[in-house]
Every structure is written in C-alpha cells, then in structure tokens.
Amino acid sequence: MFSAFKKTKSSGEDCAAGVAPGEREAPSDLRAAIDSIGKQASSMGREAAEVRGLMEDTQKVSARQAQALNALAGQVQEITKAQAAIGEVSHGSLGAVERARKAVEDVGTEVVGIVSTLRQVSQAAQTITKIALQTRLVAFNASVEAKRAGEAGRGFGVVADAVKDLAAKVESSSKEIMSTVGELDQRIDALSREITMHDAREDQGSFHRALADVQSGVASITAAAEQSREICSGLNSQMHAIEAEMHQTGRALDAAMSRSESFLKVSENLIDLVSHCGIETEDTPYISAVQEAAGQITKLLEDSLRTSTITLADLFDEQYRPIPQTQPQQHTTRFVDLADRLFPQVQERMLSLSPKVVFCIAVDRNGYVATHNKKYCHPQRGDVVWDTANSRYRRIFNDRTGLASARNQRPFLLQTYRRDMGSGNFVVMKEAAAPITVGGRHWGGLRLAFHF
C-alpha cells in the first residue's frame, strides 16, 4: 500500500558503519545489537512517557489544590472579618443592654414616686368620702328639720335634698376613685418590683432577669466570636504554611518534569538514531507510511494552488476565529473547507495501515487540526468530557508532542507520549510525523499515532 521505508542519512553517514545507510548490508550481529537498542529505547520511551504523564496529572491536581486552598484562605479571612464585626456588634449590644438597664432603673424610681402619689390620691379620696358622708348626714338632718317647719321650710328642704344627693354622688365617685387607685397601686407596685434592681439575682424581677439573660447571651456570642477569630487566625497561618509547601512541591515537580523531559528526549533520540541506521524496526512501516502520506497531502495542496482553488494567503491563514459556544474551544480558518474536501481521502486510508493506528491528521505549523478522522469529527453535544474525546476537529493541539510534530522539518520525527482518551483513560503511544511543505514553504505536518 505504501512504498518501502526511505533510508535517510544521519549527518551524511551510517550510524554504525560510517557509510551512508543502504550502501551495504550491516553485519547480523550489528543488526541484532541495533535492534536490541531500538527495543530498549522504545521500552524506555514508554516508561518515560508514563512517568511524564503521571507528573503532569500530579501538577494539575497540585494546581487545583493550590487554587482551592487559596480560595479557602480567602473565605477564612472573610470569616475572620465577619467574626470581628460580630464582636464589635456584640460589644455594642452589651452597652445597649446596660443603657437599657439604667433607663429601666430610672423608670423604676419614677414609678416609686407615682406609687407614692397614687397613695396620696387614695388618702385624699378617703377624706373626700368621709366629708361626703358627713355632708349627707347634715343634709339629711336639714331635710328633717325643714319638713318640721312646714311650709316655711319647704325651700330649705329642697336645698337640703339636693345637697344630700350631691353628697351621695361625691361619696360614690370617691369610692370609685379609691377602687381605681387601689388597682393602679397594685399594678404599679408589681411593675415597680419587676423593674427595680436588687442585689441578689433571685430577688430580681423578670424584666431584669430577662436583661441578664440577654446580657449573658451576648457575652457568650462575643466570647464565641473571639474564640472563632483565634481559630481562624491559626487556621490561616496553617494554610499559609501548607500553601508554601505546595509551592515548594510545585517547584520540585517542575524540576522533575524538566528531568523527565530530558529522559524522554534521550529515549526518542535513541529511537530516532536507530530509525536512521537503515535497519528495519517495528516503527519503520509507520515512518515510511507517514512520509508517503505527507507527500500526498503536499501534492493535493500544491494542485489546489496551481488551479487557484485556494490562494497562498488563505492556505497559510493563521487568524484562528473562535467558534461560539464550544468547549473545548474550536476555531475556523479560511482553509477549513479545502481541508474537509482533501484531507479525509489520505487520513482515512492511513487508519487501515494497522490495527495499532489510533489516528492520522494533517496539522498546520501551530498544531491546528482543520479536519480530523471521521470517528473524531462529531459535533459537540455540550458534554465537555464527551466532546473532548469525540469532537477533536477545528481545535488547536499545541502541547509538547503536537507542536513538535507540527513544526518538525526533518524527514520524519518519532515521539512517545501519553494521550488522554477522555473519561480518565490514558494510553501511551508513539507518533510518527513528516513535514508538509507547499511551494517551498513549511505548512505543517502529518501526524500518525499508533500503539506500542
């Protein structure tokens, strides 16, 4: 289906024999040694990719934890401020309760004076009652004498009867006043007992007991707020210490990532060296196939330019316009329609190269995928997890592997990496890439990913 693997020179000489690859057959023992190196390098690359992937996962988790801790620290600070405000309000409430107590005591003093005045009114009413009683007796006697006087005492009798009736009314009113004053005296005396301050709590009235309960409750709130503020302060200090440790851990992870990068590059360089030795390896068919397919994509694009199907400016358009309401973010460019028409005929055919092939995509030099394999070109559903795994077209993959493949201009590039398949599934795979050059200008690369 694809042409035989093209042997390429490494610095113009064969890696072991010192001559161009393909000029003579390598000795069997050398072939075996190189084959062994290739397999060990491949195994080392796989392990390095796994370790790097786990480190990346740990970095992401660490970053999320740092963000969560920072947010929690902010919330604790807000709680501390709120507790301080509660403390201030509580102190103010205690002052208000004390002022209320003082005001009530002043009212109690006035009430005592009112009770004394009411008792004076009661005594005066009693005196009026006695006077009214005496007046009635006098009026009664006057009435009797007036009747004895006959016609001459008739006018005086009328006056005496009127005075007697008036005295009766005054006596009745006085008694009502005495009764009302008596009731007021009892009520005000009870109120006085309720609002008067006493030394012993058990002798206090219900009002002062209620004030004491409020005061005690406010004091408890104040104490609790102060205790909570102290706890929050201690917690804040601990979180600052944890945050510092997390930053230190992050720096250590960064250093480990850099070292794992070097480790991964060593394995990739070994694989690359073995591949350039002109000796057939398990990666050779994929390298050969991706080079041939990249040439086919190149020809299709150059034919499009020659027939004015697209302009050079449109083909190299890097003004990626975001597609609204897409997550992960998708973009469009001026060459997507051409890519949709031309690329699938090459990309889909590459999937039948081997059951190990995972995908084959043409990307521009920035890692932009205009059109992916059909099985990954589903419209987004609004489910981020599903869309991440199944809507991989119109997206920019500018991660380490993606950008390296997109910008590689050597005959081929072989990399090892761990791919996120979605839903927490990861697969370690290899990727062979070959450059796509149009009119002498590097456009991007063809990426062919396959399982070990």
C-alpha positions in Angstrom: 0.0 0.0 0.0 2.8 2.4 0.9 6.3 2.5 -0.6 9.2 0.9 1.2 10.8 2.8 4.0 13.1 5.5 2.7 16.6 5.2 4.1 17.9 8.6 5.2 21.4 9.8 6.1 22.2 10.9 9.6 24.9 13.6 9.3 25.7 12.0 5.9 26.9 8.8 7.4 25.6 5.4 8.6 25.2 5.4 12.4 27.4 2.4 12.9 29.4 1.5 9.8 30.5 5.0 8.9 28.9 4.9 5.4 25.6 6.0 4.0 22.8 3.7 5.0 21.8 1.3 2.3 25.2 1.2 0.7 26.0 -2.2 2.3 24.2 -4.7 4.4 25.0 -4.4 8.1 26.5 -7.4 9.8 24.0 -9.7 11.5 25.5 -9.1 15.0 25.3 -5.3 14.4 21.8 -5.6 13.2 20.9 -7.6 16.3 22.6 -5.0 18.6 20.8 -2.1 16.9 17.5 -3.9 17.0 18.0 -4.6 20.7 18.9 -0.9 21.3 15.8 0.1 19.4 13.5 -2.1 21.5 15.1 -1.0 24.8 14.8 2.7 23.7 11.2 2.1 22.8 10.5 0.5 26.2 12.4 3.3 28.0 10.4 5.8 26.0 7.2 4.2 27.0 8.1 4.2 30.7 9.3 7.8 30.4 6.0 8.9 28.8 4.1 7.1 31.6 6.1 8.9 34.2 5.8 12.2 32.5 2.1 11.8 32.2 1.7 11.0 35.8 3.8 14.0 36.7 1.5 16.2 34.5 -1.5 14.7 36.3 0.1 15.5 39.7 0.9 19.0 38.5 -2.7 19.6 37.5 -4.0 18.2 40.8 -1.5 20.3 42.7 -2.5 23.4 40.8 -6.2 22.7 41.5 -5.5 22.1 45.2 -3.4 25.3 45.4 -6.3 27.2 43.9 -8.8 25.6 46.2 -6.5 26.3 49.2 -6.2 29.9 48.1 -9.9 30.3 47.8 -10.4 28.7 51.2 -7.8 31.1 52.7 -9.8 33.9 51.3 -13.0 32.5 52.8 -11.3 32.1 56.2 -10.2 35.8 56.0 -13.8 36.8 55.3 -15.0 34.7 58.2 -12.3 36.4 60.4 -13.6 39.8 59.3 -17.2 38.7 60.0 -16.3 37.4 63.4 -14.6 40.7 64.2 -17.7 42.5 63.1 -19.8 40.2 65.3 -17.5 41.0 68.2 -18.0 44.7 67.6 -21.7 44.4 67.4 -21.8 42.2 70.5 -19.8 44.8 72.5 -22.2 47.4 71.3 -25.2 45.2 72.3 -23.7 44.8 75.8 -23.5 48.6 76.1 -27.1 48.9 74.8 -28.3 46.3 77.4 -26.5 48.2 80.1 -28.1 51.5 79.0 -31.5 49.8 78.9 -31.0 48.6 82.4 -30.1 52.1 83.6 -33.1 53.5 81.8 -35.3 51.0 83.4 -33.9 51.7 86.8 -34.7 55.4 86.3 -38.2 54.4 85.3 -38.4 52.3 88.4 -37.5 55.4 90.5 -40.2 57.4 88.8 -42.7 54.5 89.3 -42.0 54.5 93.0 -42.8 58.2 93.0 -46.0 57.5 91.1 -47.0 54.9 93.6 -46.5 57.4 96.4 -48.5 59.9 94.6 -51.3 57.4 93.9 -51.4 56.6 97.6 -51.8 60.3 98.4 -54.6 60.4 95.9 -56.2 57.4 97.7 -55.9 59.1 101.0 -57.4 62.3 99.6 -60.3 60.2 98.1 -60.9 58.6 101.6 -61.0 62.1 103.1 -63.5 63.2 100.5 -65.6 60.2 101.1 -65.7 61.0 104.8 -66.7 64.6 104.1 -69.3 63.4 101.7 -70.7 61.1 104.3 -70.8 63.9 106.9 -72.4 66.2 104.3 -75.1 63.6 103.7 -75.9 63.3 107.4 -76.1 67.1 107.7 -78.3 67.3 104.6 -80.5 64.5 106.0 -80.9 66.4 109.3 -81.6 69.6 107.5 -84.2 67.9 105.4 -85.9 66.5 108.5 -86.0 70.0 110.2 -87.3 71.5 107.0 -90.2 69.2 107.0 -91.0 70.0 110.6 -91.0 73.7 109.7 -93.8 73.1 107.3 -94.5 75.5 104.5 -91.8 77.8 105.7 -89.1 75.2 105.5 -90.1 73.8 102.1 -87.4 75.7 100.1 -84.7 74.8 102.6 -85.8 71.2 102.3 -85.3 71.2 98.6 -81.8 72.6 99.0 -81.1 70.0 101.7 -82.3 67.2 99.5 -80.1 68.5 96.6 -77.1 68.7 98.9 -77.8 65.2 100.2 -78.0 63.8 96.6 -74.8 65.6 95.7 -73.0 64.2 98.7 -74.1 60.8 97.7 -72.7 61.2 94.2 -69.4 62.6 95.6 -69.2 59.7 98.0 -69.8 57.2 95.2 -67.2 58.9 93.0 -64.7 58.9 95.8 -65.2 55.3 96.4 -64.7 54.6 92.6 -61.5 56.7 92.7 -60.3 54.8 95.7 -61.1 51.4 94.0 -59.3 52.5 90.8 -56.4 54.0 92.6 -56.2 50.7 94.6 -56.0 48.7 91.4 -53.4 51.1 89.9 -51.4 50.9 93.1 -51.3 47.1 92.9 -50.3 47.1 89.3 -47.7 49.8 89.5 -46.4 48.3 92.7 -46.0 45.0 90.8 -44.3 46.8 87.9 -42.1 48.6 90.4 -41.0 45.2 91.8 -40.3 43.9 88.3 -38.1 46.8 87.1 -36.4 47.7 90.4 -32.8 46.5 90.6 -31.9 44.2 93.5 -28.5 42.9 94.7 -29.4 39.2 94.7 -30.4 37.6 91.3 -33.2 35.6 92.9 -34.8 38.8 94.1 -34.7 40.4 90.6 -37.8 40.9 88.7 -38.5 39.1 85.4 -37.5 42.1 83.3 -34.1 42.4 84.9 -33.7 38.6 84.7 -34.5 38.8 81.0 -32.0 41.6 80.6 -29.4 39.5 82.5 -30.1 36.5 80.2 -29.7 38.8 77.1 -26.5 40.2 78.5 -25.2 36.7 79.2 -26.2 35.5 75.7 -24.5 38.5 74.1 -21.4 37.9 76.2 -21.4 34.2 75.1 -21.6 35.4 71.4 -18.8 37.8 72.0 -16.6 35.0 73.6 -17.5 32.6 70.8 -16.7 35.1 68.1 -13.4 35.8 69.8 -12.6 32.1 70.0 -13.6 31.6 66.4 -11.4 34.5 65.3 -8.5 33.0 67.1 -9.2 29.6 65.5 -9.5 31.2 62.0 -6.2 33.1 62.6 -4.5 29.8 63.5 -6.1 28.1 60.5 -5.0 30.9 58.2 -1.4 30.5 59.4 -1.5 26.8 58.8 -2.9 27.3 55.3 -0.2 29.8 54.5 2.3 27.2 55.6 0.6 24.5 53.5 0.5 26.9 50.6 4.2 27.5 50.9 4.8 23.7 51.0 2.6 23.3 47.9 4.6 25.9 46.1 7.7 24.1 47.0 6.2 20.8 45.8 5.2 22.6 42.6 8.8 23.7 42.1 10.0 20.2 42.7 7.5 18.8 40.2 8.7 21.4 37.7 12.3 20.3 38.2 11.2 16.6 37.9 9.2 17.4 34.7 12.3 19.0 33.2 14.4 16.0 34.1 11.7 13.6 32.7 11.7 15.7 29.6 15.4 15.1 29.2 14.9 11.4 29.9 12.1 11.2 27.3 14.3 13.1 24.7 17.1 10.6 25.3 14.8 7.7 24.5 13.4 9.5 21.5 16.8 10.3 20.2 17.8 6.7 20.6 14.7 5.6 18.7 15.4 8.3 16.0 19.1 7.2 15.8 18.1 3.5 15.3 15.5 4.5 12.7 18.2 6.4 10.7 20.5 3.5 10.7 18.8 1.9 7.7 17.8 -1.2 9.7 14.2 -2.3 9.7 12.5 -1.8 13.0 8.9 -2.2 14.2 8.5 1.6 13.6 9.7 1.5 10.0 6.4 0.8 8.3 4.7 3.7 10.1 7.6 6.1 9.4 7.5 5.1 5.7 3.7 5.4 5.5 3.6 8.9 7.1 6.3 10.2 4.8 4.4 9.0 1.8 1.1 10.3 3.1 2.6 13.7 3.9 3.8 13.8 0.2 0.3 13.1 -0.9 -1.1 15.9 1.2 1.6 18.2 -0.2 0.6 17.3 -3.8 -3.1 17.9 -3.1 -2.4 21.3 -1.6 0.0 22.3 -4.4 -2.5 21.2 -7.0 -5.1 23.4 -5.3 -2.8 26.4 -5.5 -2.0 25.7 -9.1 -5.6 25.5 -10.1 -6.4 28.6 -8.0 -8.8 26.6 -5.8 -7.3 28.5 -2.9 -4.8 31.3 -2.5 -1.5 31.0 -0.8 -2.6 33.6 1.8 -5.8 31.6 2.6 -3.8 28.3 2.8 -1.4 29.8 5.3 -4.2 31.6 7.3 -3.3 31.7 11.0 -6.1 34.0 12.1 -8.0 31.4 14.1 -11.5 32.6 14.7 -13.2 31.0 17.8 -16.4 29.2 17.2 -19.0 30.5 19.7 -20.4 28.2 22.4 -17.8 25.5 22.0 -15.9 23.8 24.9 -13.2 22.7 24.3 -12.8 25.8 22.1 -13.0 25.2 18.4 -11.8 27.6 15.7 -12.2 28.2 12.0 -9.8 29.4 9.3 -10.0 30.2 5.6 -8.7 26.8 4.6 -11.1 24.5 6.5 -13.4 23.9 3.6 -10.4 22.8 1.4 -9.2 20.6 4.2 -12.6 19.0 4.6 -12.6 18.1 0.9 -9.0 16.9 0.5 -7.6 15.5 3.8 -10.0 12.6 4.6 -9.0 10.7 1.4 -5.5 10.4 2.8 -6.2 10.4 6.5 -8.9 7.7 6.5 -6.8 5.4 4.3 -4.0 5.6 6.8 -6.2 4.1 9.5 -6.2 0.8 7.7 -2.4 0.6 7.8 -2.5 -1.4 11.0 -4.9 -2.1 13.9 -2.4 -0.3 16.0 -3.1 3.1 14.3 -5.1 5.4 16.5 -5.4 8.5 14.3 -3.8 10.3 11.3 -4.2 14.1 11.0 -2.7 16.9 9.0 -2.0 20.0 11.2 -0.6 23.4 10.3 2.6 24.6 11.9 0.7 25.8 15.0 -1.0 22.4 15.7 -4.3 23.4 14.3 -6.5 20.5 13.1 -8.9 21.6 10.4 -10.4 18.2 10.0 -9.8 15.0 12.0 -10.6 11.4 11.3 -14.3 10.9 10.8 -14.6 9.0 14.1 -13.4 12.1 16.0 -15.3 14.6 13.9 -18.7 14.5 15.8 -20.4 17.8 16.6 -20.3 18.9 20.2 -23.1 17.8 22.5 -22.5 20.1 25.4 -20.9 17.4 27.5 -17.3 18.5 28.0 -15.9 15.1 28.7 -17.6 13.5 25.6 -16.8 16.5 23.4 -13.1 16.4 24.5 -12.8 12.8 23.3 -15.1 12.9 20.2 -15.0 16.4 18.8 -11.3 16.8 18.1 -11.6 18.7 14.8 -11.3 22.5 14.4 -9.1 22.5 17.5 -5.5 23.6 18.3 -3.3 20.9 19.9 -0.2 22.9 20.9 1.1 20.6 23.6 4.7 19.3 23.6 4.1 16.5 21.2 1.6 18.2 18.9 3.7 21.3 18.4 6.9 19.3 17.9 5.2 17.3 15.1 3.6 20.4 13.6 6.9 22.3 13.4 9.2 19.4 12.5 11.0 19.9 9.2 13.3 16.9 9.3 12.3 13.9 7.0 10.5 12.4 10.0 10.0 12.7 13.7 9.3 9.9 16.1 7.9 10.6 19.6 6.4 8.8 22.5 3.7 10.3 24.7 0.6 9.6 26.8 -2.7 10.6 25.2 -5.8 11.5 27.1 -8.7 9.4 25.7 -11.3 11.1 27.8 -13.2 9.9 31.0 -9.9 9.5 32.8 -8.4 7.0 30.3 -4.8 7.4 29.1 -2.9 5.4 26.5 0.8 5.5 25.9 1.6 5.6 22.2 4.1 6.5 19.6 3.7 9.1 16.9 5.5 9.4 13.6 5.3 12.8 11.8 6.5 14.1 8.5 6.6 17.7 7.3 4.2 19.1 4.7 5.9 21.7 2.6 3.9 23.7 0.0 5.7 25.7 -2.7 9.0 25.5 -0.7 7.2 26.9 2.4 6.6 24.7 5.5 2.9 24.5 6.1 2.7 21.9 8.9 3.0 18.2 9.4 1.1 14.9 9.1 0.8 13.1 12.4 0.3 9.3 12.6 -0.2 7.9 16.1 -0.1 4.2 16.9 0.0 1.8 19.9 3.1 0.0 21.0 
